[in-house]
């Protein structure tokens, strides 16, 4: 199956019911005939599920109980899969026979030779590796570290973003059981007090899997740049013990560079307990980690109005992270952030805080961070922001006519579980409309069926308060959050997106051209200064604001804006924007006084793009009125 067909499955799974073919076609940007053909292909490829068709109702996924599994073909289905297969063979073996490849991938020798030409060009453009051939054999030549990076790239592409799925990871390593390796690694980490964040453990495991595969095929790493006194660190001792056990288990030699590399990875992704100094040398100068952290947090406070400067736990954690970050940059140790796309997609405001912090780091030290490192800063800031963000609590009234002792136990449990989001303002043994109205609740909780005429959501509880009840309250509070944001968003959206800021068709040559043209009507209206476009381009230089769904949200940091506004553009044709192809752009210009609105916009925007049908309507070129109707859910 191709990527579009897999998206159709996910779309039907999320809907949980029937979907019209024309609606699916709208979301996918193809014809209904293409959808019919895709459904036929999907049904021929699926195991354990099928898509049922109805002339009147459309399509739905018949099996919902279990995840849909795709019949795994060992034969590459596309040119990209075929070339990836060839590269993996070259990485796993010293050389391969060209004449064996046509039978393995079911294509002609002519096609294989064409694939090899593409591979040669790709390697020349993107790595220090190259192919050498002779006597019908071909081999991959180059530095071992470059081969590791290529292998990791290919595996990451195959797993896509499902790194935390152990079964998926295990399929990538046919030479050993990765679950056994994981348990062995965890045992060594625990014995030496090495704490690896859950978000990073899967990437450490992927590194170990790649290293072990190469060692078993007699291609160990020959050298690594290690830190001074590395062998005295607990990270090194844990890595040494792990590789010694691997050597005994698989009858191989434990290479010293592999041990050092794993120790460095532990340091880059661990708790940072080994290093306790307050300063670190950078470019010949001693840099105070406390001062650096304070400067970054102060920049976040100035721009977002979020004061995290007094959070001692954040200060300590961020200082330790910065030490590891600067050591990684010095020693050229790369770290991958498995949650980078999740951060950018679901928490763009948090990710932007990371961009702001990285910009301050660049200003002070002249160091430019890559998106992975920016994402790690964002994780620290996001965790602290979640704790500090205290929206006004909801008011709940509990109607509990049962035993008083039982009521006390249940209510205390509810108070304890939801103390950050909800206050129980009264407990009544009977419902009295006037009394409840005077209390002005946002939510009513009751143990009996309750029919009242108030416009207040009501949750019926068991007298013993079950886990299902906890989930019901949680979901209702989320709905209240959504409605609260919706009211603010709907009140302001027409002020922000005016008809003159809406460009139904924009012809542009590249992302810079898009940004400059979208800024023009805002400059003309006096919303932004003429230099705003340059500031947006500077922000894009840190990390592009494009997303895989085909849209971009460009904006500037720390620029004076006269009036908040949002410019919208449908591009005449898709453009490459960072790593993604984009045909729909929202350029944001939000005043410092309205910065809370930026958070509300991002929260609400995530809800919009998480609904494929609604997002498809937004991207249709039906004019300003239809766009506003779609964004406000107006019928």
C-alpha positions as CSV (number, residue, x, y, z in Angstrom):
1,X,0.0,0.0,0.0
2,X,1.1,3.5,-0.6
3,X,1.0,6.4,1.9
4,X,-2.4,7.7,0.6
5,X,-4.0,4.3,1.1
6,X,-2.6,4.1,4.7
7,X,-4.1,7.6,5.4
8,X,-7.5,6.3,4.2
9,X,-7.3,3.5,6.7
10,X,-6.4,5.9,9.5
11,X,-9.2,8.3,8.5
12,X,-11.8,5.6,8.6
13,X,-10.5,4.3,11.9
14,X,-10.7,7.8,13.4
15,X,-14.2,8.4,12.1
16,X,-15.5,5.1,13.6
17,X,-18.4,5.0,11.2
18,X,-19.3,5.5,7.5
19,X,-17.7,8.2,5.4
20,X,-18.8,9.3,1.9
21,X,-16.4,8.7,-0.9
22,X,-16.5,12.4,-1.9
23,X,-15.5,13.4,1.7
24,X,-12.5,11.1,1.7
25,X,-11.6,12.4,-1.8
26,X,-11.8,16.0,-0.5
27,X,-9.4,15.2,2.3
28,X,-7.0,13.3,0.1
29,X,-7.1,15.8,-2.8
30,X,-8.0,13.1,-5.4
31,X,-11.0,12.0,-7.3
32,X,-13.7,9.6,-6.0
33,X,-12.6,7.1,-8.7
34,X,-9.1,7.1,-7.2
35,X,-10.6,6.4,-3.8
36,X,-12.6,3.4,-5.2
37,X,-9.4,2.0,-6.7
38,X,-7.5,2.6,-3.4
39,X,-10.1,0.7,-1.4
40,X,-9.8,-2.3,-3.8
41,X,-6.0,-2.2,-3.3
42,X,-6.4,-1.9,0.5
43,X,-8.8,-4.8,0.8
44,X,-6.4,-7.0,-1.2
45,X,-3.5,-6.0,1.1
46,X,-5.1,-6.1,4.6
47,X,-5.1,-8.9,7.1
48,X,-7.6,-8.9,9.9
49,X,-9.8,-6.1,8.5
50,X,-11.5,-4.9,5.4
51,X,-13.3,-1.8,4.1
52,X,-17.0,-2.2,3.4
53,X,-18.6,-0.2,0.7
54,X,-22.2,1.1,0.4
55,X,-23.6,3.1,-2.5
56,X,-25.7,5.2,-0.1
57,X,-23.4,5.3,3.0
58,X,-19.9,5.3,1.5
59,X,-17.1,3.4,3.3
60,X,-16.3,2.1,6.8
61,X,-13.6,-0.1,8.4
62,X,-15.3,-3.4,9.3
63,X,-12.9,-4.4,12.0
64,X,-12.4,-1.8,14.7
65,X,-11.4,-4.0,17.7
66,X,-7.8,-4.6,16.7
67,X,-5.2,-2.6,14.9
68,X,-5.2,-3.1,11.2
69,X,-2.1,-5.0,10.1
70,X,-0.7,-4.8,6.6
71,X,0.4,-8.0,4.9
72,X,4.1,-7.6,5.1
73,X,5.7,-8.1,1.7
74,X,9.4,-9.1,1.6
75,X,9.6,-7.8,-1.9
76,X,10.1,-4.0,-2.2
77,X,7.0,-2.5,-3.9
78,X,8.3,0.9,-5.1
79,X,11.6,2.2,-6.6
80,X,12.3,4.0,-3.2
81,X,11.8,0.7,-1.3
82,X,13.9,-1.1,-3.8
83,X,16.8,1.3,-3.5
84,X,16.5,1.3,0.3
85,X,16.7,-2.6,0.2
86,X,19.9,-2.5,-1.9
87,X,21.5,0.0,0.5
88,X,20.6,-2.1,3.5
89,X,22.2,-5.1,1.8
90,X,25.3,-3.2,1.1
91,X,25.4,-2.1,4.8
92,X,24.9,-5.6,6.1
93,X,27.5,-7.3,3.8
94,X,31.0,-6.4,2.7
95,X,29.8,-6.7,-0.9
96,X,26.9,-8.2,-2.9
97,X,26.6,-9.8,-6.3
98,X,24.7,-7.6,-8.8
99,X,23.3,-10.7,-10.6
100,X,21.6,-11.8,-7.4
101,X,19.5,-8.6,-7.0
102,X,17.0,-9.0,-9.9
103,X,15.7,-12.3,-8.4
104,X,15.5,-10.8,-4.8
105,X,13.5,-7.8,-5.8
106,X,11.7,-9.2,-8.9
107,X,12.9,-6.7,-11.5
108,X,15.2,-6.8,-14.5
109,X,19.0,-6.3,-14.4
110,X,18.4,-3.2,-16.4
111,X,16.2,-1.8,-13.6
112,X,18.8,-2.7,-11.0
113,X,21.5,-0.8,-13.0
114,X,19.2,2.2,-13.2
115,X,18.6,2.0,-9.4
116,X,22.4,1.9,-8.8
117,X,22.8,5.1,-10.9
118,X,20.3,6.8,-8.7
119,X,21.9,5.5,-5.5
120,X,25.4,6.7,-6.7
121,X,24.0,10.2,-7.4
122,X,22.1,10.3,-4.0
123,X,25.2,9.3,-2.1
124,X,27.3,11.9,-3.9
125,X,24.8,14.6,-3.0
126,X,24.1,13.7,0.6
127,X,27.1,11.8,2.2
128,X,30.8,10.9,2.0
129,X,30.0,7.4,0.8
130,X,30.3,6.0,-2.7
131,X,29.8,2.7,-4.6
132,X,32.7,0.7,-6.1
133,X,32.1,-2.2,-8.5
134,X,34.0,-4.9,-10.4
135,X,33.6,-8.5,-11.4
136,X,29.8,-8.3,-10.9
137,X,30.2,-7.3,-7.3
138,X,29.4,-4.0,-5.7
139,X,30.4,-2.6,-2.3
140,X,29.8,0.6,-0.2
141,X,33.0,2.5,0.5
142,X,33.5,5.2,3.1
143,X,33.9,6.1,6.8
144,X,32.2,3.8,9.3
145,X,30.5,6.7,11.1
146,X,29.0,7.8,7.8
147,X,27.7,4.2,7.2
148,X,26.1,4.3,10.7
149,X,24.4,7.5,9.9
150,X,23.1,6.1,6.6
151,X,21.8,2.9,8.3
152,X,20.1,4.9,11.0
153,X,18.5,7.1,8.4
154,X,17.2,4.1,6.5
155,X,15.8,2.4,9.6
156,X,14.2,5.6,10.8
157,X,12.5,5.9,7.4
158,X,11.2,2.3,7.7
159,X,9.9,2.7,11.2
160,X,8.6,6.2,10.3
161,X,7.5,7.8,13.6
162,X,6.5,4.6,15.4
163,X,9.7,4.4,17.4
164,X,8.0,3.4,20.7
165,X,6.5,0.3,19.2
166,X,8.8,-2.5,20.3
167,X,7.4,-5.0,17.8
168,X,8.1,-2.7,14.9
169,X,11.6,-2.0,16.1
170,X,12.3,-5.7,16.6
171,X,11.4,-6.5,13.0
172,X,14.3,-4.3,11.8
173,X,17.0,-6.5,13.4
174,X,16.7,-10.1,12.1
175,X,20.1,-11.1,13.6
176,X,19.0,-11.0,17.2
177,X,16.1,-10.4,19.6
178,X,16.0,-6.7,20.3
179,X,13.8,-7.3,23.4
180,X,16.6,-9.4,24.9
181,X,19.1,-6.6,24.1
182,X,16.8,-4.0,25.7
183,X,16.5,-5.9,28.9
184,X,20.3,-6.4,29.0
185,X,20.8,-2.7,28.5
186,X,18.3,-1.7,31.1
187,X,20.0,-4.1,33.6
188,X,23.4,-2.4,33.0
189,X,21.9,1.1,33.2
190,X,20.2,0.3,36.5
191,X,23.4,-1.2,38.1
192,X,25.4,1.9,37.4
193,X,22.7,4.5,38.2
194,X,22.2,5.6,34.6
195,X,18.8,7.2,34.2
196,X,17.6,7.5,30.6
197,X,14.5,9.6,29.8
198,X,11.7,7.6,28.4
199,X,11.5,9.8,25.4
200,X,15.1,9.0,24.5
201,X,15.3,5.3,25.4
202,X,14.0,4.0,22.1
203,X,16.7,6.0,20.2
204,X,19.4,4.7,22.4
205,X,18.1,1.2,21.6
206,X,18.1,2.0,17.9
207,X,21.7,3.0,18.2
208,X,22.6,-0.2,20.0
209,X,20.8,-2.3,17.4
210,X,22.7,-0.6,14.6
211,X,26.0,-1.0,16.3
212,X,25.4,-4.7,17.1
213,X,24.3,-5.4,13.5
214,X,27.6,-3.9,12.2
215,X,29.7,-5.7,14.8
216,X,28.2,-9.0,14.0
217,X,28.9,-8.4,10.3
218,X,32.6,-7.6,11.2
219,X,32.2,-3.9,10.6
220,X,32.9,-2.3,14.0
221,X,33.6,1.4,14.6
222,X,37.3,2.0,14.4
223,X,37.6,5.3,16.3
224,X,35.5,7.8,18.3
225,X,36.4,11.2,19.8
226,X,36.0,10.6,23.5
227,X,35.9,13.0,26.5
228,X,38.9,13.3,28.9
229,X,38.6,10.8,31.8
230,X,35.7,9.2,30.1
231,X,36.7,5.7,31.5
232,X,36.1,6.9,35.1
233,X,32.4,7.8,34.4
234,X,29.5,5.6,35.4
235,X,28.2,5.9,31.9
236,X,31.4,4.3,30.6
237,X,31.3,1.5,33.2
238,X,27.7,0.7,32.2
239,X,28.6,0.7,28.5
240,X,31.6,-1.5,29.2
241,X,29.5,-4.0,31.1
242,X,26.9,-4.1,28.4
243,X,29.4,-4.7,25.6
244,X,31.3,-7.4,27.6
245,X,28.0,-9.3,28.0
246,X,27.3,-8.9,24.3
247,X,30.7,-10.2,23.5
248,X,30.1,-13.3,25.5
249,X,26.6,-13.8,24.2
250,X,27.5,-13.5,20.5
251,X,31.2,-14.6,20.6
252,X,32.5,-11.3,19.3
253,X,35.1,-8.8,20.5
254,X,33.9,-5.8,22.4
255,X,35.4,-2.9,20.4
256,X,36.7,0.0,22.6
257,X,35.2,2.7,20.2
258,X,31.7,1.1,20.5
259,X,32.0,1.3,24.3
260,X,33.0,4.9,24.2
261,X,30.3,5.8,21.7
262,X,27.6,4.3,23.9
263,X,29.0,6.1,27.0
264,X,28.8,9.4,25.1
265,X,25.2,8.6,24.1
266,X,24.4,7.9,27.8
267,X,25.8,11.3,28.6
268,X,23.9,13.1,25.9
269,X,20.6,11.5,26.8
270,X,21.1,10.8,30.5
271,X,20.5,12.8,33.7
272,X,23.8,14.6,33.6
273,X,24.6,13.6,37.2
274,X,28.4,13.2,36.4
275,X,28.9,16.9,35.7
276,X,28.3,19.3,38.5
277,X,30.5,22.3,37.6
278,X,28.7,25.7,37.3
279,X,30.7,26.7,34.2
280,X,31.8,25.1,30.9
281,X,34.5,26.3,28.5
282,X,33.1,27.5,25.1
283,X,35.4,29.0,22.5
284,X,38.2,29.6,25.1
285,X,35.8,31.3,27.6
286,X,34.3,30.0,30.8
287,X,30.5,30.3,30.4
288,X,28.2,30.3,33.5
289,X,25.4,27.8,33.0
290,X,23.2,29.7,35.5
291,X,23.6,33.0,33.6
292,X,23.0,31.3,30.3
293,X,19.8,29.6,31.6
294,X,18.5,32.8,33.2
295,X,19.1,34.7,29.9
296,X,17.1,32.1,27.9
297,X,14.2,32.1,30.4
298,X,14.1,35.9,30.6
299,X,13.8,36.0,26.8
300,X,10.9,33.5,27.0
301,X,9.3,35.7,29.7
302,X,9.6,38.9,27.6
303,X,8.1,37.4,24.5
304,X,5.4,35.1,25.9
305,X,4.6,36.5,29.3
306,X,5.4,33.2,30.8
307,X,7.7,33.7,33.9
308,X,9.7,30.5,34.5
309,X,12.7,32.3,35.9
310,X,11.9,31.3,39.5
311,X,11.4,27.6,38.8
312,X,14.5,26.1,40.5
313,X,13.8,22.6,39.1
314,X,13.7,23.9,35.6
315,X,16.9,26.0,36.2
316,X,18.7,22.9,37.4
317,X,17.4,20.6,34.6
318,X,18.0,23.1,31.9
319,X,21.6,23.8,33.2
320,X,22.4,20.1,33.1
321,X,20.9,19.8,29.7
322,X,22.9,22.8,28.4
323,X,26.1,21.2,29.7
324,X,25.3,18.0,27.8
325,X,24.3,20.0,24.7
326,X,27.5,22.0,24.6
327,X,29.6,18.9,25.2
328,X,27.8,17.2,22.3
329,X,28.5,20.1,20.0
330,X,32.1,20.2,21.0
331,X,32.5,16.5,20.5
332,X,30.2,16.3,17.5
333,X,27.9,13.7,19.1
334,X,24.5,13.7,17.4
335,X,21.3,13.2,19.3
336,X,17.9,12.5,17.8
337,X,14.7,13.7,19.3
338,X,12.0,11.1,18.8
339,X,9.2,13.5,19.7
340,X,10.3,16.3,17.4
341,X,7.4,16.0,15.0
342,X,4.9,15.5,17.8
343,X,6.2,18.7,19.4
344,X,6.0,20.8,16.2
345,X,2.6,19.4,15.3
346,X,0.7,19.3,18.5
347,X,2.5,21.9,20.6
348,X,3.7,24.6,18.2
349,X,3.7,27.3,20.9
350,X,5.9,25.2,23.2
351,X,8.3,24.5,20.3
352,X,8.4,28.2,19.6
353,X,9.6,28.8,23.1
354,X,12.4,26.4,22.3
355,X,13.2,28.4,19.2
356,X,13.3,31.6,21.3
357,X,15.7,30.0,23.8
358,X,17.9,28.7,21.1
359,X,18.0,32.2,19.5
360,X,19.3,33.6,22.8
361,X,21.9,30.9,22.9
362,X,23.0,31.8,19.4
363,X,23.1,35.5,20.3
364,X,25.3,34.8,23.4
365,X,27.6,32.0,22.1
366,X,27.2,32.2,18.3
367,X,26.0,28.6,18.3
368,X,23.2,27.6,16.0
369,X,21.1,24.6,17.1
370,X,19.5,22.0,14.9
371,X,15.7,21.2,15.2
372,X,16.4,18.1,17.4
373,X,18.3,20.2,20.0
374,X,15.6,22.9,19.8
375,X,13.1,20.2,20.5
376,X,14.9,19.1,23.7
377,X,14.9,22.7,25.0
378,X,11.2,22.8,24.2
379,X,10.6,19.6,26.2
380,X,12.1,21.2,29.3
381,X,10.2,24.5,28.8
382,X,6.9,22.7,28.0
383,X,7.0,20.5,31.1
384,X,7.6,23.6,33.3
385,X,4.9,25.6,31.4
386,X,2.3,22.9,32.0
387,X,2.9,23.1,35.7
388,X,2.9,27.0,35.8
389,X,-0.1,27.5,33.5
390,X,-3.0,28.0,35.9
391,X,-6.2,28.9,34.1
392,X,-9.2,29.8,36.3
393,X,-10.7,26.7,37.8
394,X,-14.2,25.4,37.0
395,X,-16.9,25.4,39.7
396,X,-18.6,22.1,40.4
397,X,-21.7,21.3,42.4
398,X,-22.1,17.7,43.7
399,X,-25.6,16.3,44.3
400,X,-25.0,13.1,46.5
401,X,-28.1,12.0,48.4
402,X,-26.5,8.7,49.6
403,X,-24.7,7.8,52.8
404,X,-22.7,10.7,54.2
405,X,-19.6,8.7,55.0
406,X,-19.5,7.3,51.5
407,X,-20.1,10.7,50.0
408,X,-17.2,12.2,51.9
409,X,-14.8,9.5,50.6
410,X,-16.0,10.0,47.0
411,X,-15.9,13.8,47.1
412,X,-12.4,13.8,48.6
413,X,-11.2,11.6,45.8
414,X,-12.7,13.9,43.2
415,X,-11.2,16.9,44.9
416,X,-7.8,15.3,45.0
417,X,-7.8,14.1,41.4
418,X,-9.0,17.4,39.8
419,X,-7.7,20.0,42.3
420,X,-5.8,21.8,39.5
421,X,-8.8,22.2,37.2
422,X,-12.0,22.2,39.3
423,X,-13.2,23.4,42.7
424,X,-16.2,21.6,44.4
425,X,-18.0,24.6,45.6
426,X,-21.0,22.8,47.3
427,X,-22.2,19.3,48.2
428,X,-26.0,19.0,48.2
429,X,-28.1,16.0,49.3
430,X,-30.9,17.1,47.0
431,X,-31.2,19.2,43.9
432,X,-32.7,22.7,44.4
433,X,-32.8,24.8,41.2
434,X,-32.6,28.2,42.9
435,X,-29.7,27.2,45.2
436,X,-27.8,25.7,42.3
437,X,-28.3,28.8,40.2
438,X,-27.0,31.0,43.0
439,X,-23.8,28.9,43.1
440,X,-23.3,29.5,39.3
441,X,-21.6,26.1,38.6
442,X,-19.8,25.2,35.4
443,X,-20.5,21.5,36.0
444,X,-22.9,19.3,38.0
445,X,-21.9,15.9,39.4
446,X,-24.7,13.6,40.6
447,X,-25.3,10.0,41.7
448,X,-28.9,10.0,40.5
449,X,-30.5,10.7,37.1
450,X,-31.1,14.4,37.2
451,X,-33.4,16.3,34.8
452,X,-33.0,20.1,35.1
453,X,-33.4,23.0,32.8
454,X,-30.1,24.7,33.5
455,X,-27.6,25.1,30.7
456,X,-24.9,23.3,32.7
457,X,-23.3,20.0,31.7
458,X,-24.1,17.1,34.1
459,X,-22.1,13.9,34.8
460,X,-23.9,11.0,36.5
461,X,-21.6,9.1,38.9
462,X,-21.7,5.7,40.5
463,X,-22.0,5.9,44.3
464,X,-18.7,4.0,44.5
465,X,-17.0,6.3,41.9
466,X,-15.5,4.1,39.2
467,X,-12.6,4.7,36.8
468,X,-15.2,5.3,34.1
469,X,-16.6,8.2,36.2
470,X,-13.1,9.7,36.5
471,X,-12.8,9.5,32.7
472,X,-16.2,11.1,32.2
473,X,-15.3,14.1,34.4
474,X,-11.9,14.4,32.6
475,X,-13.6,14.4,29.2
476,X,-16.2,17.0,30.4
477,X,-13.5,19.3,31.7
478,X,-11.8,19.0,28.3
479,X,-15.0,20.0,26.6
480,X,-15.4,23.0,28.9
481,X,-11.8,24.0,28.0
482,X,-12.6,23.7,24.3
483,X,-15.8,25.8,24.6
484,X,-14.0,28.5,26.6
485,X,-11.3,28.7,24.0
486,X,-13.9,28.6,21.2
487,X,-15.8,31.6,22.6
488,X,-12.6,33.7,22.7
489,X,-11.4,32.5,19.3
490,X,-14.7,33.1,17.6
491,X,-15.0,36.6,19.1
492,X,-11.6,37.6,17.7
493,X,-11.1,35.6,14.5
494,X,-13.0,38.0,12.2
495,X,-11.0,40.9,13.6
496,X,-7.7,39.0,12.9
497,X,-8.5,37.6,9.4
498,X,-10.0,40.4,7.4
499,X,-11.0,40.0,3.7
500,X,-8.1,42.2,2.6
501,X,-5.6,39.8,4.4
502,X,-7.1,36.7,2.6
503,X,-5.3,35.8,-0.6
504,X,-7.4,33.1,-2.4
505,X,-4.6,32.5,-5.0
506,X,-1.0,33.5,-4.4
507,X,1.7,32.9,-7.1
508,X,5.1,32.7,-5.5
509,X,8.5,31.3,-6.4
510,X,9.6,30.1,-3.0
511,X,8.8,30.4,0.7
512,X,10.6,33.8,1.0
513,X,8.5,35.1,-1.8
514,X,5.4,33.9,-0.1
515,X,6.3,35.6,3.2
516,X,7.1,38.9,1.6
517,X,3.9,39.0,-0.5
518,X,1.8,38.0,2.5
519,X,3.3,40.8,4.6
520,X,2.4,43.5,2.0
521,X,-1.3,43.9,2.9
522,X,-0.5,43.9,6.6
523,X,2.2,46.6,6.1
524,X,-0.3,48.6,4.0
525,X,-2.9,48.4,6.7
526,X,-0.4,49.6,9.3
527,X,-0.5,46.3,11.3
528,X,3.2,45.5,11.0
529,X,6.4,47.5,10.3
530,X,8.1,47.0,6.9
531,X,10.9,45.0,8.4
532,X,8.5,42.3,9.7
533,X,9.1,40.1,6.7
534,X,12.9,40.0,7.5
535,X,12.1,39.0,11.1
536,X,9.8,36.2,9.9
537,X,12.6,34.9,7.6
538,X,15.1,35.1,10.5
539,X,12.6,32.9,12.6
540,X,12.4,30.4,9.6
541,X,16.2,30.2,9.7
542,X,16.1,28.6,13.1
543,X,13.5,26.0,12.2
544,X,11.0,26.1,9.3
545,X,7.3,26.4,10.3
546,X,6.1,23.9,7.7
547,X,4.2,20.7,8.5
548,X,3.6,17.4,6.8
549,X,-0.1,18.1,6.3
550,X,0.9,20.7,3.7
551,X,0.6,24.0,5.6
552,X,3.0,26.6,7.2
553,X,2.6,29.0,10.1
554,X,5.3,31.6,9.6
555,X,5.7,34.3,12.2
556,X,8.3,36.6,13.8
557,X,9.8,36.7,17.3
558,X,10.4,39.9,19.3
559,X,9.1,42.4,16.8
560,X,6.8,45.3,17.7
561,X,3.4,44.8,16.1
562,X,0.9,47.6,15.9
563,X,-2.3,45.6,15.4
564,X,-2.8,41.8,15.6
565,X,-3.6,40.2,12.3
566,X,-3.5,36.9,10.4
567,X,-2.9,36.7,6.7
568,X,-4.1,33.6,4.8
569,X,-2.9,32.4,1.4
570,X,-3.8,29.5,-0.9
571,X,-0.7,29.0,-3.0
572,X,-1.1,28.7,-6.8
573,X,1.1,25.6,-6.7
574,X,2.8,23.6,-3.9
575,X,6.2,24.8,-2.8
576,X,9.0,23.1,-1.0
577,X,9.2,24.7,2.5
578,X,11.8,23.2,4.7
579,X,11.2,19.4,4.7
580,X,7.6,19.6,3.5
581,X,5.6,20.6,0.4
582,X,3.2,23.4,1.3
583,X,0.1,24.8,-0.5
584,X,-1.6,26.6,2.4
585,X,-0.1,29.3,4.6
586,X,-1.2,31.4,7.6
587,X,1.1,34.2,8.5
588,X,0.7,35.3,12.1
589,X,1.3,38.8,13.5
590,X,0.2,39.0,17.2
591,X,0.9,42.0,19.4
592,X,2.6,41.5,22.8
593,X,-0.6,42.6,24.5
594,X,-2.5,39.8,22.7
595,X,0.1,37.1,23.4
596,X,-2.4,35.0,25.3
597,X,-4.4,34.9,22.1
598,X,-1.4,33.2,20.4
599,X,-1.7,30.3,22.7
600,X,-5.5,30.1,22.2
601,X,-5.0,30.2,18.5
602,X,-2.5,27.4,18.5
603,X,-4.8,25.3,20.8
604,X,-7.8,25.9,18.6
605,X,-5.8,25.4,15.3
606,X,-4.7,22.0,16.5
607,X,-8.3,21.0,17.0
608,X,-9.1,22.2,13.4
609,X,-6.2,20.3,11.7
610,X,-6.9,17.2,13.7
611,X,-10.3,17.0,12.0
612,X,-9.4,15.9,8.4
613,X,-12.8,16.8,6.9
614,X,-12.8,20.3,8.4
615,X,-9.2,20.9,7.5
616,X,-10.0,19.8,3.9
617,X,-12.8,22.4,3.8
618,X,-10.3,25.1,5.0
619,X,-7.9,24.3,2.1
620,X,-10.7,24.5,-0.5
621,X,-10.5,27.7,-2.5
622,X,-14.1,28.9,-2.0
623,X,-13.4,32.4,-0.9
624,X,-13.2,34.4,2.4
625,X,-16.8,33.7,3.7
626,X,-16.5,30.0,3.2
627,X,-13.1,29.9,4.9
628,X,-14.4,31.8,8.0
629,X,-17.5,29.5,8.1
630,X,-15.2,26.4,8.0
631,X,-12.9,27.7,10.7
632,X,-15.8,28.7,13.0
633,X,-17.8,25.5,12.3
634,X,-20.7,27.6,11.2
635,X,-23.4,25.7,9.2
